[in-house]
Amino acid sequence: MSSNHYDVAVIGSGAGGATLARELRRRGANVVVIERGKQHEKFGSFRHSLAFFDANRVTKVPRKSKEGVILWRTIMAGGSSVVSCGNATRCLETELADLGVHLAESIAEAETDLNVAPISETLVSEGSEAIMAAAQELDYEMELMPKFIDPALCKACGQCVFGCPNHAKWTALDYLAEATAGGAEILYNTTVQRVLQDLGSARGIHAIGLHGDVDVMADVVVVAAGGLGTPPILQNSGIPDAGRGLFTDLLVNTYGVTEDLSLVREPSMALVNHQFHDSKGFILSPYANHSRMVRSMEFGPRAFSYPSNGILGMMTKTADDAVGTVYSDGSVSKPVTEDDWARLREGSAISREILIQAGADPSSIIVSVPQGAHPGGTAAIGQVVDENLETEIKNLFVCDASVLPKAPGMPPILTIVALAKRLAKHLTSS
C-alpha cells in the first residue's frame, strides 16, 4: 500500500463497491478497496466459473442455506455482476423514496453510463421467439429485457452466467478499472473481520490477508460485501441487528425438451414478463443453464441427459418473504415459506403452459429446486442504516443489496449502482 491512511475504505468490489470507488476517485477522494477474492482473467465457460462461486472446494456444489436453498454467490473482483445476465431493470424506486431515498436522478445517470437499452432483437434466439409467440397466443405479455449489453460486441454465446469473454456486458470490473486508473488502490485476497472504531466512529478495518493481519486506517468505511458478506462484518463490529430479514429473490427454472428449439444462442433472459410482479410478486423470463453439471445441481440426474440444443426454459423469480438470517460466522438460514411456494408454483405453472404451447414435450417438463441469486435486506434502510446509508456507528456506511428494504423480485444491479452514485455525492458534499 502506498498510503497508511485513506479518506474512504470500501469493503467489496461488486456493483456497489466498484461504483462507489469510481465515483469517489472522480471527486478526488483517496480510496482503497478491500476485496476478499481475486481478479480473474478467464471467463465464458463452466470450467472458468468453478473458481468464481462460493461453493464446496471439493465437490464444487454451490453453497446452500441450512434449509437447502441454493445460494448463488461469487467471491471475486467485480462480485456477482460478473456472472449476471446483464439485466438493467428499475426496481424499488417508490419504496426507497418513501424512506427518504430518492434515486430518480442517480438511476437516470446510471442508465446513461451503462448504455441501458432493450436487448437488440438481432440477439434473440428462435427459442425465445417461440416463447414470445406462445405467450402472446395465451394472452401473456412478453417484452425485450433492458440490458447493459453492447450488441456490437455480443456474440450471442449464451454464457453470460459464466462471465462474458467478449466484454460485451458491463460489469463492476469496468468501474474498478476506472477507479484504479484514477489512483484508487485495491487489496485482493483480503478478508475483513471487523471495523476499527474510536469514540463511536469508524477509523478503519482489521482484515486477514495472504500474509497475516492487515489494518487499514480511513476516515470513512463503507461495507459493500453483499447481502451475505456484509452482515458478519457489521455484527462483529457491534451491530447485532444486521443479518436479519434476508431475502434472495427466490427462483425456480422450468425446462422442457423440443425437437429443434433452444436458448443456446442468445444472452440469458432475453425477454421478460412483468405483468404479475405487482399483483402476484413474480416475473417470468426465458432461461436455461447450458451446463449439464449445473442442470444436475438444479434438477437432479434426469436433467443431465437433456440436450442443451433442445431445451426451452423459463425462470420464475419471486419477491420472497424476508425471513432469512445471516449469522456472525457466515452461516445462513433461508427457508421457503408457504407464500413463497405459492408464487413459485403459480409462475412455474404458467411457464409450463407457455413452454408446451411453444413446442416442448409435456412429458419432459421439469421444475428445479428453489435457488436464490439476489441476497439482500440484511442491513435494511430504516433498520440498520439511515436514509444516507449510515449505521449507528458514525462514518460507517453500507452500500449493497443489504440496504434494500424488501425483495425486489427482479434484478437489482441498476438500483445498487444508483445507490452508490448517491452515496458518493453525499460523502463528498461537505
PyMOL commands that set and color helices and strands:
alter all, ss='L'
color gray80, all
select helices_A, chain A and resi 15-26+46-49+79-83+93-98+104-113+121-123+126-137+160-162+172-181+226-235+277-280+292-299+301-304+308-310+338-357+362-364+401-403+413-427
alter helices_A, ss='H'
color red, helices_A
select strands_A, chain A and resi 5-11+31-34+70-71+117-118+143-144+146-147+185-187+191-198+201-209+212-223+244-246+250-257+271-272+282-286+311-318+324-326+332-333+366-367+371-372+396-398
alter strands_A, ss='S'
color yellow, strands_A
deselect
rebuild
show_as cartoon
